[in-house]
Amino acid sequence: MSSTSVYGTSGYDWYVPLSSLLTIPNAITVVRLGLLPVFVSLMADGRVVAGSFFFGALGFTDWIDGYIARRFNQVSEFGKIIDPVADRLVFFVGITTAMYYGYFPVWFGVVILIREVSIALVMVVGTLLGMERFAVTRLGKWATFALLCAVPWITIGAAGGVWVAFEVLGWLVGIPGIIVSYIAFFQYLPTVRANMSSKRRL
């Protein structure tokens, strides 16, 4: 992960120096993706509490590698690309798995995934058309953080007992989080168009 998550690409030169790949933040991002099967296995075994905590840890490490990238100047072009991809994949796998095993409300999961798939498609198409790279907004970052908290908290509520308190917190964070995430998405659209236009003028 880089210090600033970005969307798009500044051109078609795909050469990436090896030194920009071998960084601690990038390694953390790759490990996050590699641990997704562990989360799926926990949920499949009915270990919803352990699975929820594990998912929360995967989400939290997104902020850890960002801090490391900023603190130790390990920002890389590869990290700027792979981090948003990892975020989308963690969301997709985490939510679909929780829904499949009945630990997360389907309607809420679908609402989240529609936004995630939509923004992924917009960015992929924009990139293929030569869109200039641009930074994720503060609003978008806040929405992502809120949903990364809400999903495991709501999921862990399926365990019942004292864990229901986390579910309540999850809804308190999740509802405004999903609203803000859609607002951020629609705010990205004119930025995508502008960055594509600037590329065509070059």
Backbone as CSV, one residue per row, in Angstrom:
resi,resn,N_x,N_y,N_z,CA_x,CA_y,CA_z,C_x,C_y,C_z
1,MET,0.834,-1.194,0.000,0.000,0.000,0.000,0.867,1.241,0.000
2,SER,0.442,2.301,-0.593,1.151,3.556,-0.586,0.559,4.459,0.489
3,SER,1.197,5.610,0.656,0.678,6.544,1.648,-0.658,7.124,1.223
4,THR,-0.901,7.191,-0.084,-2.170,7.707,-0.583,-2.722,6.748,-1.614
5,SER,-3.889,6.192,-1.333,-4.510,5.313,-2.310,-4.922,6.148,-3.506
6,VAL,-4.791,5.566,-4.716,-5.121,6.317,-5.913,-5.910,5.455,-6.862
7,TYR,-6.548,6.119,-7.811,-7.256,5.439,-8.868,-6.650,5.870,-10.191
8,GLY,-6.645,4.956,-11.158,-6.222,5.313,-12.502,-4.761,5.059,-12.754
9,THR,-4.315,5.467,-13.916,-2.922,5.311,-14.291,-2.518,6.483,-15.159
10,SER,-1.275,6.851,-15.123,-0.823,8.008,-15.873,-0.339,7.654,-17.261
11,GLY,-0.405,6.406,-17.664,0.052,6.047,-18.992,0.054,4.566,-19.204
12,TYR,0.747,4.121,-20.237,0.735,2.720,-20.600,2.095,2.061,-20.413
13,ASP,2.996,2.738,-19.711,4.309,2.161,-19.426,4.184,1.290,-18.186
14,TRP,4.217,-0.019,-18.368,3.974,-0.949,-17.261,5.268,-1.418,-16.607
15,TYR,6.414,-0.823,-16.965,7.674,-1.198,-16.340,7.671,-0.758,-14.886
16,VAL,7.977,-1.686,-13.998,8.008,-1.384,-12.568,9.343,-1.831,-11.995
17,PRO,10.161,-0.903,-11.471,11.444,-1.288,-10.893,11.255,-2.268,-9.740
18,LEU,12.182,-3.230,-9.636,12.076,-4.243,-8.589,12.092,-3.625,-7.202
19,SER,12.861,-2.533,-7.040,12.963,-1.883,-5.730,11.623,-1.335,-5.256
20,SER,10.745,-0.994,-6.205,9.434,-0.461,-5.821,8.470,-1.565,-5.426
21,LEU,8.819,-2.806,-5.739,7.970,-3.938,-5.362,8.329,-4.474,-3.987
22,LEU,9.627,-4.511,-3.692,10.096,-5.134,-2.459,10.085,-4.142,-1.307
23,THR,8.889,-3.798,-0.855,8.729,-2.897,0.284,7.851,-3.577,1.329
24,ILE,7.968,-3.121,2.561,7.172,-3.698,3.649,5.678,-3.486,3.418
25,PRO,5.235,-2.277,3.033,3.794,-2.100,2.787,3.257,-3.038,1.708
26,ASN,4.010,-3.220,0.628,3.561,-4.129,-0.429,3.495,-5.563,0.077
27,ALA,4.466,-5.941,0.915,4.469,-7.295,1.473,3.240,-7.509,2.353
28,ILE,2.886,-6.502,3.157,1.707,-6.611,4.011,0.449,-6.770,3.167
29,THR,0.365,-6.013,2.078,-0.797,-6.104,1.196,-0.924,-7.493,0.593
30,VAL,0.193,-8.048,0.145,0.178,-9.392,-0.451,-0.216,-10.435,0.593
31,VAL,0.290,-10.278,1.815,-0.056,-11.214,2.898,-1.548,-11.128,3.202
32,ARG,-2.104,-9.917,3.206,-3.549,-9.755,3.428,-4.344,-10.598,2.446
33,LEU,-3.955,-10.513,1.186,-4.669,-11.280,0.161,-4.471,-12.778,0.367
34,GLY,-3.275,-13.162,0.752,-2.990,-14.578,0.951,-3.730,-15.188,2.131
35,LEU,-4.123,-14.346,3.103,-4.816,-14.836,4.301,-6.329,-14.892,4.141
36,LEU,-6.847,-14.424,3.030,-8.292,-14.471,2.820,-8.862,-15.893,2.915
37,PRO,-8.175,-16.922,2.385,-8.709,-18.284,2.534,-8.858,-18.715,3.995
38,VAL,-8.002,-18.174,4.882,-8.113,-18.500,6.302,-9.436,-17.967,6.846
39,PHE,-9.778,-16.748,6.464,-11.055,-16.172,6.878,-12.220,-17.018,6.382
40,VAL,-12.182,-17.410,5.114,-13.256,-18.227,4.542,-13.386,-19.542,5.300
41,SER,-12.245,-20.147,5.649,-12.263,-21.411,6.386,-12.895,-21.263,7.769
42,LEU,-12.578,-20.173,8.457,-13.155,-19.930,9.781,-14.673,-19.798,9.704
43,MET,-15.146,-19.065,8.716,-16.590,-18.883,8.571,-17.271,-20.189,8.173
44,ALA,-16.612,-20.958,7.326,-17.177,-22.239,6.901,-17.301,-23.197,8.075
45,ASP,-16.396,-23.091,9.049,-16.425,-23.953,10.232,-17.390,-23.434,11.298
46,GLY,-18.054,-22.321,11.029,-18.989,-21.764,11.997,-18.327,-20.967,13.102
47,ARG,-17.073,-20.635,12.946,-16.343,-19.877,13.976,-16.492,-18.385,13.676
48,VAL,-17.713,-17.905,13.876,-18.056,-16.550,13.455,-17.303,-15.492,14.251
49,VAL,-17.070,-15.725,15.533,-16.344,-14.743,16.338,-14.903,-14.626,15.851
50,ALA,-14.243,-15.768,15.712,-12.859,-15.758,15.243,-12.777,-15.184,13.833
51,GLY,-13.724,-15.564,12.986,-13.732,-15.067,11.620,-13.927,-13.565,11.557
52,SER,-14.806,-13.043,12.410,-15.059,-11.602,12.419,-13.828,-10.827,12.873
53,PHE,-13.175,-11.312,13.915,-11.954,-10.667,14.372,-10.867,-10.739,13.297
54,PHE,-10.805,-11.863,12.617,-9.805,-12.043,11.571,-10.059,-11.060,10.431
55,PHE,-11.317,-10.911,10.041,-11.661,-9.965,8.987,-11.319,-8.543,9.420
56,GLY,-11.626,-8.224,10.685,-11.288,-6.902,11.199,-9.790,-6.644,11.142
57,ALA,-8.994,-7.682,11.429,-7.542,-7.541,11.365,-7.076,-7.295,9.939
58,LEU,-7.686,-7.984,8.983,-7.329,-7.768,7.581,-7.628,-6.337,7.159
59,GLY,-8.738,-5.805,7.654,-9.071,-4.425,7.337,-8.136,-3.441,8.018
60,PHE,-7.773,-3.720,9.271,-6.920,-2.811,10.032,-5.525,-2.722,9.439
61,THR,-5.017,-3.831,8.897,-3.675,-3.812,8.318,-3.599,-2.896,7.103
62,ASP,-4.755,-2.576,6.511,-4.763,-1.617,5.410,-4.248,-0.273,5.878
63,TRP,-4.546,0.079,7.123,-4.094,1.357,7.656,-2.662,1.256,8.185
64,ILE,-2.265,0.060,8.622,-0.900,-0.126,9.106,0.105,0.058,7.985
65,ASP,-0.142,-0.602,6.834,0.844,-0.483,5.761,0.869,0.940,5.192
66,GLY,-0.267,1.651,5.277,-0.259,3.048,4.867,0.619,3.897,5.768
67,TYR,0.544,3.629,7.078,1.384,4.367,8.033,2.858,4.080,7.779
68,ILE,3.176,2.807,7.559,4.572,2.428,7.303,5.087,3.108,6.038
69,ALA,4.243,3.130,4.993,4.659,3.763,3.736,4.967,5.244,3.945
70,ARG,4.129,5.919,4.743,4.359,7.340,4.998,5.558,7.563,5.907
71,ARG,5.633,6.772,6.962,6.669,6.980,7.983,8.062,6.681,7.466
72,PHE,8.199,5.645,6.640,9.517,5.225,6.183,9.740,5.478,4.688
73,ASN,8.896,6.332,4.124,9.058,6.740,2.727,9.148,5.538,1.787
74,GLN,8.198,4.626,1.911,8.176,3.433,1.069,6.983,3.453,0.110
75,VAL,6.621,4.648,-0.327,5.563,4.788,-1.321,6.057,4.208,-2.642
76,SER,5.220,3.445,-3.335,5.612,2.857,-4.621,4.445,2.905,-5.590
77,GLU,4.774,2.932,-6.874,3.738,2.922,-7.900,2.938,1.625,-7.838
78,PHE,3.630,0.510,-7.581,2.945,-0.774,-7.471,1.971,-0.756,-6.300
79,GLY,2.399,-0.169,-5.192,1.523,-0.078,-4.019,0.292,0.751,-4.289
80,LYS,0.438,1.819,-5.077,-0.694,2.667,-5.402,-1.737,1.925,-6.229
81,ILE,-1.285,0.914,-6.960,-2.206,0.140,-7.788,-2.796,-1.032,-7.012
82,ILE,-1.931,-1.776,-6.298,-2.377,-3.019,-5.665,-3.232,-2.762,-4.430
83,ASP,-3.019,-1.636,-3.740,-3.772,-1.397,-2.503,-5.273,-1.259,-2.744
84,PRO,-5.727,-0.424,-3.692,-7.173,-0.366,-3.938,-7.741,-1.700,-4.397
85,VAL,-6.938,-2.459,-5.182,-7.383,-3.784,-5.622,-7.584,-4.694,-4.413
86,ALA,-6.624,-4.668,-3.498,-6.719,-5.499,-2.297,-7.927,-5.108,-1.452
87,ASP,-8.170,-3.810,-1.318,-9.329,-3.337,-0.541,-10.636,-3.878,-1.119
88,ARG,-10.777,-3.774,-2.444,-11.995,-4.267,-3.103,-12.149,-5.770,-2.906
89,LEU,-11.034,-6.509,-3.025,-11.100,-7.969,-2.920,-11.428,-8.412,-1.501
90,VAL,-10.830,-7.745,-0.502,-11.125,-8.065,0.898,-12.604,-7.832,1.187
91,PHE,-13.128,-6.716,0.715,-14.556,-6.427,0.880,-15.405,-7.513,0.228
92,PHE,-15.095,-7.817,-1.029,-15.912,-8.754,-1.791,-15.917,-10.139,-1.147
93,VAL,-14.737,-10.658,-0.835,-14.645,-11.987,-0.241,-15.268,-12.012,1.147
94,GLY,-14.963,-10.991,1.947,-15.485,-10.958,3.306,-16.999,-10.902,3.360
95,ILE,-17.586,-10.010,2.579,-19.037,-9.836,2.623,-19.770,-11.018,2.007
96,THR,-19.301,-11.483,0.847,-19.986,-12.604,0.200,-19.899,-13.873,1.040
97,THR,-18.767,-14.083,1.696,-18.623,-15.260,2.562,-19.573,-15.174,3.753
98,ALA,-19.611,-14.008,4.409,-20.494,-13.829,5.563,-21.959,-13.980,5.164
99,MET,-22.326,-13.458,3.992,-23.705,-13.604,3.525,-24.024,-15.060,3.212
100,TYR,-23.087,-15.732,2.563,-23.319,-17.120,2.151,-23.610,-18.029,3.350
101,TYR,-22.899,-17.790,4.452,-23.092,-18.630,5.639,-24.125,-18.058,6.604
102,GLY,-24.831,-17.013,6.181,-25.942,-16.487,6.963,-25.563,-15.629,8.145
103,TYR,-24.349,-15.049,8.132,-23.905,-14.233,9.255,-24.012,-12.736,8.992
104,PHE,-24.421,-12.365,7.788,-24.488,-10.946,7.435,-25.739,-10.709,6.596
105,PRO,-26.480,-9.617,6.854,-27.722,-9.349,6.111,-27.459,-9.240,4.612
106,VAL,-28.195,-10.012,3.826,-27.984,-10.031,2.379,-28.244,-8.659,1.766
107,TRP,-29.325,-8.003,2.200,-29.670,-6.720,1.582,-28.564,-5.693,1.773
108,PHE,-27.966,-5.678,2.965,-26.914,-4.703,3.240,-25.638,-5.066,2.487
109,GLY,-25.359,-6.354,2.434,-24.185,-6.805,1.697,-24.288,-6.462,0.227
110,VAL,-25.470,-6.651,-0.349,-25.677,-6.344,-1.768,-25.499,-4.848,-2.020
111,VAL,-26.020,-4.011,-1.125,-25.881,-2.563,-1.276,-24.401,-2.162,-1.274
112,ILE,-23.633,-2.767,-0.377,-22.199,-2.461,-0.314,-21.491,-2.944,-1.577
113,LEU,-21.800,-4.172,-1.992,-21.098,-4.756,-3.134,-21.435,-4.052,-4.438
114,ILE,-22.661,-3.561,-4.583,-23.016,-2.810,-5.792,-22.109,-1.590,-5.923
115,ARG,-21.884,-0.915,-4.809,-21.011,0.261,-4.849,-19.584,-0.153,-5.160
116,GLU,-19.094,-1.221,-4.524,-17.715,-1.650,-4.741,-17.483,-2.091,-6.175
117,VAL,-18.413,-2.866,-6.720,-18.283,-3.335,-8.103,-18.372,-2.156,-9.069
118,SER,-19.267,-1.229,-8.791,-19.442,-0.072,-9.669,-18.181,0.773,-9.740
119,ILE,-17.591,1.047,-8.584,-16.398,1.893,-8.590,-15.222,1.158,-9.223
120,ALA,-15.162,-0.174,-9.026,-14.093,-0.949,-9.644,-14.216,-0.906,-11.170
121,LEU,-15.429,-1.052,-11.679,-15.651,-1.024,-13.130,-15.314,0.346,-13.710
122,VAL,-15.740,1.402,-13.014,-15.457,2.751,-13.491,-13.951,2.983,-13.580
123,MET,-13.221,2.554,-12.557,-11.784,2.785,-12.540,-11.049,1.928,-13.564
124,VAL,-11.510,0.703,-13.754,-10.873,-0.172,-14.746,-11.082,0.391,-16.148
125,VAL,-12.318,0.766,-16.464,-12.615,1.327,-17.784,-11.851,2.632,-17.986
126,GLY,-11.842,3.479,-16.962,-11.113,4.737,-17.062,-9.629,4.520,-17.304
127,THR,-9.055,3.544,-16.599,-7.640,3.240,-16.758,-7.338,2.767,-18.171
128,LEU,-8.187,1.893,-18.702,-7.993,1.383,-20.061,-8.080,2.497,-21.095
129,LEU,-8.840,3.545,-20.774,-8.995,4.668,-21.696,-7.968,5.764,-21.446
130,GLY,-6.988,5.471,-20.580,-5.890,6.406,-20.366,-6.121,7.440,-19.296
131,MET,-6.959,7.142,-18.324,-7.260,8.104,-17.263,-6.026,8.426,-16.440
132,GLU,-5.840,9.704,-16.128,-4.769,10.117,-15.234,-5.074,9.661,-13.805
133,ARG,-4.025,9.326,-13.066,-4.198,8.880,-11.685,-4.642,10.046,-10.808
134,PHE,-5.520,9.760,-9.843,-5.936,10.793,-8.885,-6.151,10.160,-7.527
135,ALA,-6.033,10.985,-6.494,-6.091,10.489,-5.114,-7.520,10.234,-4.664
136,VAL,-7.674,9.245,-3.788,-8.957,8.985,-3.147,-9.271,10.151,-2.214
137,THR,-10.519,10.587,-2.195,-10.897,11.713,-1.351,-10.934,11.317,0.123
138,ARG,-10.870,12.312,0.963,-10.966,12.068,2.403,-12.317,11.439,2.749
139,LEU,-13.358,11.869,2.038,-14.694,11.310,2.262,-14.710,9.821,1.920
140,GLY,-14.069,9.457,0.810,-13.995,8.053,0.415,-13.235,7.222,1.435
141,LYS,-12.149,7.770,1.968,-11.365,7.055,2.977,-12.189,6.835,4.242
142,TRP,-12.945,7.873,4.640,-13.775,7.750,5.845,-14.817,6.664,5.658
143,ALA,-15.442,6.631,4.480,-16.477,5.633,4.206,-15.900,4.228,4.237
144,THR,-14.723,4.060,3.653,-14.080,2.747,3.659,-13.767,2.301,5.071
145,PHE,-13.234,3.210,5.879,-12.916,2.872,7.271,-14.176,2.479,8.038
146,ALA,-15.267,3.244,7.837,-16.519,2.958,8.542,-17.043,1.571,8.182
147,LEU,-16.989,1.210,6.912,-17.514,-0.083,6.486,-16.595,-1.223,6.900
148,LEU,-15.293,-0.967,6.946,-14.365,-1.994,7.421,-14.605,-2.309,8.899
149,CYS,-15.138,-1.336,9.635,-15.523,-1.581,11.032,-16.902,-2.235,11.099
150,ALA,-17.831,-1.735,10.301,-19.222,-2.180,10.386,-19.398,-3.641,9.995
151,VAL,-18.715,-4.079,8.944,-18.926,-5.447,8.458,-18.577,-6.502,9.511
152,PRO,-17.384,-6.489,10.106,-17.097,-7.506,11.130,-17.936,-7.342,12.394
153,TRP,-18.277,-6.100,12.760,-19.086,-5.889,13.966,-20.495,-6.445,13.780
154,ILE,-21.088,-6.197,12.626,-22.425,-6.747,12.376,-22.367,-8.268,12.276
155,THR,-21.321,-8.766,11.636,-21.168,-10.217,11.475,-21.036,-10.921,12.814
156,ILE,-20.237,-10.344,13.711,-19.995,-11.000,14.995,-21.274,-11.052,15.833
157,GLY,-22.224,-10.167,15.541,-23.496,-10.184,16.263,-24.267,-11.468,16.060
158,ALA,-23.961,-12.188,14.956,-24.640,-13.462,14.700,-24.320,-14.505,15.756
159,ALA,-23.240,-14.280,16.518,-22.866,-15.220,17.577,-23.761,-15.086,18.797
160,GLY,-24.536,-13.991,18.873,-25.441,-13.793,19.998,-24.734,-13.388,21.279
161,GLY,-25.464,-13.383,22.356,-24.884,-13.041,23.655,-24.358,-11.620,23.697
162,VAL,-23.203,-11.460,24.342,-22.617,-10.132,24.492,-22.188,-9.537,23.152
163,TRP,-22.032,-10.396,22.151,-21.563,-9.923,20.845,-22.614,-9.083,20.127
164,VAL,-23.847,-9.137,20.580,-24.904,-8.333,19.962,-24.606,-6.842,20.108
165,ALA,-23.894,-6.465,21.167,-23.534,-5.060,21.370,-22.679,-4.564,20.202
166,PHE,-21.812,-5.442,19.693,-20.996,-5.053,18.548,-21.864,-4.866,17.303
167,GLU,-22.896,-5.676,17.188,-23.787,-5.548,16.043,-24.471,-4.181,16.040
168,VAL,-24.895,-3.733,17.226,-25.519,-2.412,17.337,-24.539,-1.331,16.892
169,LEU,-23.300,-1.427,17.352,-22.277,-0.467,16.940,-22.052,-0.528,15.429
170,GLY,-22.095,-1.753,14.899,-21.900,-1.926,13.469,-22.939,-1.186,12.648
171,TRP,-24.199,-1.264,13.075,-25.256,-0.555,12.354,-25.116,0.952,12.508
172,LEU,-24.715,1.398,13.699,-24.543,2.834,13.925,-23.456,3.421,13.042
173,VAL,-22.453,2.614,12.741,-21.370,3.067,11.865,-21.666,2.735,10.403
174,GLY,-22.295,1.587,10.173,-22.496,1.104,8.817,-23.479,1.911,7.986
175,ILE,-24.585,2.337,8.578,-25.591,3.075,7.812,-25.023,4.401,7.293
176,PRO,-24.459,5.238,8.172,-23.849,6.466,7.620,-22.670,6.156,6.707
177,GLY,-21.959,5.054,6.994,-20.816,4.688,6.166,-21.212,4.382,4.736
178,ILE,-22.299,3.634,4.549,-22.719,3.279,3.196,-23.282,4.490,2.466
179,ILE,-23.970,5.368,3.199,-24.483,6.593,2.576,-23.333,7.460,2.070
180,VAL,-22.329,7.641,2.921,-21.173,8.456,2.537,-20.400,7.795,1.392
181,SER,-20.340,6.464,1.384,-19.607,5.774,0.321,-20.239,6.023,-1.046
182,TYR,-21.558,6.078,-1.093,-22.236,6.367,-2.362,-22.052,7.829,-2.762
183,ILE,-22.072,8.723,-1.778,-21.816,10.141,-2.075,-20.414,10.296,-2.664
184,ALA,-19.441,9.623,-2.042,-18.061,9.687,-2.535,-17.960,9.117,-3.944
185,PHE,-18.686,8.027,-4.207,-18.656,7.415,-5.538,-19.128,8.387,-6.609
186,PHE,-20.257,9.042,-6.363,-20.782,9.975,-7.357,-19.904,11.214,-7.497
187,GLN,-19.158,11.536,-6.442,-18.213,12.646,-6.539,-17.003,12.279,-7.395
188,TYR,-16.678,10.976,-7.459,-15.547,10.536,-8.275,-15.836,10.654,-9.771
189,LEU,-17.093,10.512,-10.176,-17.424,10.439,-11.599,-16.952,11.656,-12.395
190,PRO,-17.229,12.895,-11.963,-16.705,14.030,-12.730,-15.180,14.092,-12.716
191,THR,-14.559,13.611,-11.623,-13.101,13.585,-11.558,-12.543,12.603,-12.580
192,VAL,-13.214,11.460,-12.720,-12.803,10.470,-13.722,-12.896,11.069,-15.119
193,ARG,-13.989,11.719,-15.414,-14.165,12.332,-16.732,-13.106,13.402,-16.984
194,ALA,-12.830,14.217,-15.974,-11.842,15.283,-16.125,-10.447,14.721,-16.383
195,ASN,-10.090,13.651,-15.665,-8.764,13.068,-15.828,-8.628,12.349,-17.167
196,MET,-9.711,11.792,-17.667,-9.679,11.189,-18.988,-9.536,12.271,-20.057
197,SER,-10.221,13.395,-19.875,-10.145,14.500,-20.830,-8.734,15.089,-20.873
198,SER,-8.110,15.238,-19.704,-6.766,15.800,-19.655,-5.774,14.901,-20.369
199,LYS,-5.981,13.592,-20.307,-5.094,12.662,-20.985,-5.254,12.779,-22.503
200,ARG,-6.496,12.958,-22.957,-6.727,13.042,-24.394,-6.154,14.335,-24.986
201,ARG,-6.026,15.396,-24.154,-5.494,16.656,-24.650,-3.981,16.645,-24.807
202,LEU,-3.328,15.646,-24.179,-1.863,15.589,-24.237,-1.387,15.145,-25.614
